[in-house]
Amino acid sequence: MGSNTLVQADIWTVAQTEQGNVVLVRPKESDVAVPIFIGQLETQSILIGLGRVEMPRPLTHDLLISVASALGARLARIEISDLRDGTFFARLVLMLPSGELVLDCRPSDAIAMAVRTGADVFIAESIVEEVGVPVDMIREAPRADPVDPDSPGPESGPGRPGMLWHAPIAGDEERERLERELSAAIADEDYEKAAALRDRLKSL
């Protein structure tokens, strides 16, 4: 096993922790997940993609996908390929009529595009071995105060083991209320609020 060996994975969830916003990448049929801390804007974009939220105007990642499509390219897969000095590295693998095109990018940008297109997700086995967190260490708890959007966490390695993964608990009435608020936020083009509402709905 090494950094050149890639395994297929899923974007398991996006959550708030005591350290900040995090996206969890879980290799298929694995009992561990790799946490990657990301900023507030990146979190919103990934949540919008996961929730298939229709936006009145294309956001940056939607625009990139549209440009690629117009040029005859298709996102085949993303690869979270390396972890150096606490920073994750990723690649976009695009299919063109002339062959593959590989582009370096941040994992958060790669994930935001993958959840929109359904592209395959791969992660290096060495990363899973180095920083993977057992899924049974991830526990539900009442939601804490939202992370300060002016102080996003770095797109970097995981926090300490046993970190608190926040997941709100609510019934059908709260779900309906949140769906109404989400529709209103989208209509008002309040994307930050829409992403936060989508985050809570997904966790339900």
N, C-alpha and C positions, 0 to 999 in steps of 0.2 A: 504494500500500500504506500501511496505517496501523493504529492501534490498534483501529479499528472493523472491520477486515477479519479475519474468523476463518477458519481452515482446519481441516479435520478431522484428528484425530491419534489415535495409539495410546499406551497406557501401555506403553512398550517394556520397561522392567525397573526393578527396585529394586536398588540396590547399595550397597556400602560403599566410601568413598573415603578418601583421606588427610585430607580435611576433615570427614567425617561421613557420615551416611546421606543418600542422594539418590534421588529418583525421576526417571526419564528419560522425557520426553514427546516423542514423535517424530511430526512431521507425516507423513501418509500419502505414500508414494512420495518421501520426502525423504532426503537423505544427511546431515542434521543432527538433533540431538536437544537438547532444552532440559532442563538439569539443575535440579531444584528441591530444595534441601536441606530436610530435614524432621526432626522429633524421633523419638525411639525408639518412643514409643507409637504415633505416626502410622504409622511404618514397619511395626510389627507388624500394625496393623489392615489396611493395604493388602496386606501379604503374605498374611494370612488370607483376604482377599477374592480375591486372584489365585489362590490355591491351592484355593479352594472348600473350606476346612477347616470341617467341621461342629463348631460349638461347643455345649457342653451348655446354655449359657444365652446369650441374645443380648447382644452387645457394643453399645456406644453407636450405632455406625453401622447395625447391624442393627435396633436399636430405632427409629431415625429412619425407616428404610425401612418398617418395620411400621406405624408411626403414620401415615405419609403414605398408605400403602395403605388403612388402615382409614378414612381420611378421603376416599377416592376419588381420591387424587392418584398420579401416576406420574412418576418422574424421566425426563424426555425426553432431556436432555443436560446436560453441564457445560461451562462456558466459562472458560478461563484467560484473563482479559480484559485485564489491565494489569500493568505493572511500574513501580512508582514508588519512588524512593529505595532500590532494592535489595530491595523487598518485592513479592511476587506477590499479585495479587487474582483472585478467581474468583467465579463465579455458579452457582447451581443453577437450572435451568429445569424447573419442575414443570408437568405438564398436569393440570388439573382439569376437571370438567364445565363450569365457567363460563369456562374459558380458561386462559391461561398465568399462572404465578406465578413471579417471579424473585426469588431470595434471594441476598444477598451471603454469601460464606463464604471460608474458607481453602482454597487449592488441595488441601492434603492431605485435608481432609474431603470435598471434592468428588470427589477421585480414589477415596477409600475407598468412597464410595457408588457411583460409576460401575462399579468393578470387581465389585461385588456384583450390580448390576442389569443390566449390559450396556448402560448408557446411552452415547450418543455422546459423544465428547470433542472439544472444539474449543479452539484456542489462537490468540491474536492473531498475525498475521503480523509485526507490529512487534517482538514479543517474540522470535520465532524469529530475525529479522534481528539483533537486538541481542545476544542471549546464546546463540544456538544453537551447539553444539559439533559439529564434523564427526565422524561416527561412526567414521571410520578412525583417530581419535585415541584411541578407547576400546580399551584392550588388556586382555587377561586376565593375571592374575598370581595366585600363591598367596595365600590369604587371610591377612590380617594379624590381629592381635589384635582382638577385637570392640570396637566403639565404646563408650565409657563411657556407660551408660544415664543416669547422673546429669548428663552434660554433652552433651545433644543439640545438633546443629547447628541454626541458625535456619532458618525457612522463608523462604528468601531466594534471592538470585541465585547463579550458578555460581561454582565455584572457578577457579583459574587453568587455562589450557589445558595439556593434557598430564597432567592429574591421573590418578592410578592408580585404576582401577576393579577391585575385587577380585572374582574368580570362582574358587571352589575347583574342583579337578579330582579326580575319583574314579571308581572302577569300580562294577560292579554290586553287589559285596559291600557297599561302603560305602553305596550307595543303599538296599539292603535293611535295613542296620543303622539308618540314619537314619529310615526309614519305621517301624521298630519303636519307636524312641525317640519319634517323633512321636506315634504312637498312645498310648504310655504317658503322654506329657506332657499330651495332651488329656484322657485319662481322669483324670489328677490335677488337671486344671484349672490347670496351669502354663502359662498362655498366652504368657508371655514366652519360655519355652524352646521352646514349640511354634512360635512365629513365627520364632525363630532357626533351628530345624530346617527349617521350610518354606522359609525363605530359601535355605538351602544346597541343599535338594532341587531348588528351581526353577532354581538356577544349574547343576545337573548336566544 
